[in-house]
Amino acid sequence: MFKIFSAINKTMMNPLRTILILLVFIASCMTEGYSQSADSSKSAKRISVTIDDLPLNIALRVSTEEMKSIVEKLISKIRTEGIPVVGFVNENKLEVNGKLDLQRVNILKTWLDSGIELGNHTYSHKSANGVPVSEYEQDIIQGERTIKNLMADRGMNLRYFRHPFLMTGRSIEVTNEIAEFLHQHNYTIAPVTIDNSEWIFSVAFDKAKRINDTTLMKRIGQEYIGYMKSKIQYFEHQSDKLFMRQINQILLIHSNRLNSEYFNILCTMIKDQGYRFITLDEALKDPAYSSSDTYTGKGGISWLDRWAITQSKTKEFFADEPRTPLYIMQLANVDSE
């Protein structure tokens, strides 16, 4: 800028040249301003990654050795990405034949050793919509017996709770009773804004693995990344429509074989969409998470959808949500999302 003004001073006797220099200066300022605006817009997109069903979604169907192999591969990718993650644990997945297995507890410790905070996802993944409140609350307490001590050993408090199936209760009264119970036990509910059917892709991927079809596994993995991209874009639009801005998003995925292979590719895609990864704690500071939520429907859905339903949005608001491809549904033997 100083050089431009110096040139102007030297050429005051040449009006045409002075005008040209001024035009260049204005264009430069406009370009710089646009660049800063673009950078600001890009950095305004923030996302927190949360992973459910630790230590591994299929823990009850695989050997401890296979669980260890899959989990180590996933954690290695999380470490490489260097992003903050909260993982939600089902403690029944730490058991073998109904008894706590120390080898599986040690596998869970590797999450903590990698700097990943743990949260409670209930003991056995029961639905708040499907069992009495007392039974659900017991599942919450049973789901903290091991992880609470593991975190205390590291000077950490157990802070977060994630509702299985994203179901919070069959009525406002039930929802409020459970919420009060969680508050009394010092839990913060971890919402989800980017909900998805990644679990269906996971089932299909495991099936392809069982039949040793590596070509099919690759196809499912590529389809998964494309699907997640469309889901992220969809919930961006929902955020714009509901809040007129991009809120801090919270993504839900699972600890599974699929993500042990594709987590780094998923993260690259998210970064290419202009996102910065943030902690769950930072994400929840967004005022959007104080929005009224009176949803008590049967389905477990995104909090963006819950807030929209609370605001009596019409069905047009929810149009064009991406769906899982039919062949993936068929591979997974799933009838509906």
Beta strands, then each sheet from edge to edge (+ up, - down):
strand 1: 46-54
strand 2: 85-89
strand 3: 95-96
strand 4: 99-100
strand 5: 117-120
strand 6: 160-161
strand 7: 188-189
strand 8: 249-254
strand 9: 276-277
sheet 1: 5+ 2+ 1+ 8+
sheet 2: 5+ 2+ 1+ 9+
sheet 3: 3+ 4-
sheet 4: 6+ 7+
end
